[in-house]
Amino acid sequence: MGCCVGADHSNWCEDYDIVYIDAEGKEYCIFHAPAECKFVELYDEREGGKKPALMRAEQFNGLVFARIDGVIEEGEDEERDEWDPFDWNPRCNFSGTIIPYDISFSQYSGQNDKSLPPINYSDSQFQGLADFSGSQFQMDSSFRSAHFYGTAVFYETQFNGDADFDEVLITGGADFNEAVFNKNTNFYASRFNNDVEFNEAKFTFDADFNEAKFKEEAYFNEAQFKGNAYFNKTQFIKDTSFYGTQFKGNADFFGSKFSEEAYFRSSKFHENIFFSFCYCKNINLIKAESLKQADFSNSNFLYSFFDEMLFHGSASFNNVTFEKHSSFRKTIFHDYCNFEQSKFKEGAYFRLTFFKEWSYFRKATFVEETTFTGAISKETILFESVNLSNLKFTETNIESFKFIDCNWGEERFAPILDEREQQALGCTNTTLAEIYRRLKRIARESADEEQTSHWHYREKEMTRKSLDCVSSTPFWNVLITAIFMIPACAFFLKMQHEYLLNFAVGLSLILTATGIGYNDFKKIKKDINKVASKLYLNTYKFISGYGEEPIRAGTILFVLVFIPILLQFIISLTPWANKDWLKHAMWYMPLIKISLPDSQGYQYLLKGISVTFITLQAALFGFALRNKLRR
């Protein structure tokens, strides 16, 4: 009948004796017999009896090496060893073999023309240490669906043909450090249940790790991928490190999942990067470099660090969710970058970031404080349809920004984050006024009249608050002393007729009493200007909301017009008053010519005050209404 396992693998073992027959009558050769049934002679389970001795490790391994050496002695035979992806049956075929012992292939290192020929270990089991360190595979090799129970060592191994590890299962550790893959490499859907290392490994052609699963830590530090590197839908359960790795072809991590840290610090991507639809708990690309397009769209990052990374090509972060801290400190974008619909759920830091081309933040979401402190852009950073109530502007190059249809808060004339958290950020009112002034300039240049109004209001408000109450001693000394001494001086001057001399004497008395020197006059002048400006801005805000609130201005205007009418009506109720109270009330209105021959001097004074106030308030109402309609 022949070996039942060999029948599923091209009967490559037909020349080997049967050593075991199970209870069902299935026959097994020495290579395919279970580990506990590799007897030195035939044993039939059906007949029972004493079992023969098991073949020793050196005997079994000797059979493996003898088969390999026999193929080497025959020389190359391309026709018989030609690769077949479906049913490959090279001369050195070990498919389905169970190797129960530690085995080392280090003797096939290429020295003395002794290297491994085209070899097939698909569906095989390595139950002990499998040591291929320093070995050289002359042509194609296949470990498809093989199972390594112990450690798989391929340290400094050289694969000169295609290397097929599809669906391999490595239960023990895997050491591929400094391995060289000179043709295509396939680890599709492979499973690594323990730590695996590819440090300084070299992949000359494409490397396929699609849908592979790394259950423990995986290391690709300073590895070189000269062809495309495919990690689509790959799962990294523990920490993964690609420190200093060179990706000279495309690096495709589409749909991959990094449950712990993904460490790509100082890596270099010579072609396109595809990190779209990835999930990553902690991605670290500090000081990495991308020479072509970088696509991170639709990914989800818990913590993300892109500090000092260089993007020479375009960078896409469309619809990326940054769950927690995200940092782009000193990152350089040489080409345009797109953060459309990205969500920054915690702080986003673009400190000292350099944008050399346009940057887009359309419909982005900033849930907590976001800063562009020290960021520089040669082109425009565009925010469109974004809620910017959490954007920090202190020490920011605001002139690079452009805002379209943005939301700055729920209330009208809402303050920016810097003002709301002024004390925590240590931001002065003067600094805030300057920020609002710059924002107003940007809005005006963009013909955004509504935002111009918004920033004008906030600018005036911060300017008003920056004019603190006068606290200098010289000012108050002069003011208080003058109140008491000027009348006394006036009386003294009246008693004396030498006006100039006595005026000087009076002034000297004031200065002596206050202890004021010449240098203090500068402080006094500054304080007077502060008081005047504060009074002006307080009045300006009260009567028209800095020219931005027509309802307020209209209400004040109505009150100013109504006061003379009300007073004249009340006066008309007295017995001695003129009953034509409405005519007298209109006399106090501007632009109305009414003659009152019996008017007294004080009435003309009141008329002048009323006409002046009503005229000025009407002008402010018209100005505020114009601003409202225009904006």
Secondary structure as UniProt FT lines:
FT   TURN            4..5
FT   HELIX           6..9
FT   TURN            10..15
FT   STRAND          18..21
FT   TURN            23..24
FT   STRAND          27..29
FT   TURN            30..32
FT   HELIX           35..37
FT   STRAND          43..44
FT   TURN            45..47
FT   HELIX           57..74
FT   TURN            78..81
FT   STRAND          92..93
FT   TURN            95..96
FT   STRAND          98..99
FT   STRAND          103..104
FT   TURN            106..107
FT   HELIX           111..113
FT   STRAND          115..116
FT   STRAND          119..120
FT   TURN            122..123
FT   STRAND          125..126
FT   STRAND          130..131
FT   TURN            133..134
FT   STRAND          136..137
FT   STRAND          141..142
FT   TURN            144..145
FT   STRAND          147..148
FT   STRAND          152..153
FT   TURN            155..156
FT   STRAND          158..159
FT   STRAND          163..164
FT   TURN            166..167
FT   STRAND          169..170
FT   STRAND          174..175
FT   TURN            177..178
FT   STRAND          180..181
FT   STRAND          185..186
FT   TURN            188..189
FT   STRAND          191..192
FT   STRAND          196..197
FT   TURN            199..200
FT   STRAND          202..203
FT   STRAND          207..208
FT   TURN            210..211
FT   STRAND          213..214
FT   STRAND          218..219
FT   TURN            221..222
FT   STRAND          224..225
FT   STRAND          229..230
FT   TURN            232..233
FT   STRAND          235..236
FT   STRAND          240..241
FT   TURN            243..244
FT   STRAND          246..247
FT   STRAND          251..252
FT   TURN            254..255
FT   STRAND          257..263
FT   TURN            265..266
FT   STRAND          268..269
FT   STRAND          273..274
FT   TURN            276..277
FT   STRAND          279..284
FT   TURN            286..287
FT   STRAND          289..290
FT   STRAND          294..295
FT   TURN            297..298
FT   STRAND          300..305
FT   TURN            307..308
FT   STRAND          310..311
FT   STRAND          315..316
FT   TURN            318..319
FT   STRAND          321..322
FT   STRAND          326..327
FT   TURN            329..330
FT   STRAND          332..333
FT   STRAND          337..338
FT   TURN            340..341
FT   STRAND          343..344
FT   STRAND          348..349
FT   TURN            351..352
FT   STRAND          354..355
FT   STRAND          359..362
FT   STRAND          365..366
FT   STRAND          370..371
FT   STRAND          376..377
FT   STRAND          381..384
FT   TURN            389..390
FT   STRAND          391..392
FT   TURN            394..395
FT   HELIX           398..400
FT   STRAND          401..404
FT   TURN            412..413
FT   HELIX           417..420
FT   HELIX           422..425
FT   HELIX           429..445
FT   TURN            446..447
FT   HELIX           449..466
FT   HELIX           473..495
FT   HELIX           499..514
FT   TURN            518..519
FT   HELIX           520..544
FT   TURN            545..548
FT   HELIX           550..572
FT   TURN            575..576
FT   HELIX           581..586
FT   TURN            587..588
FT   TURN            590..591
FT   TURN            597..598
FT   HELIX           601..630
//
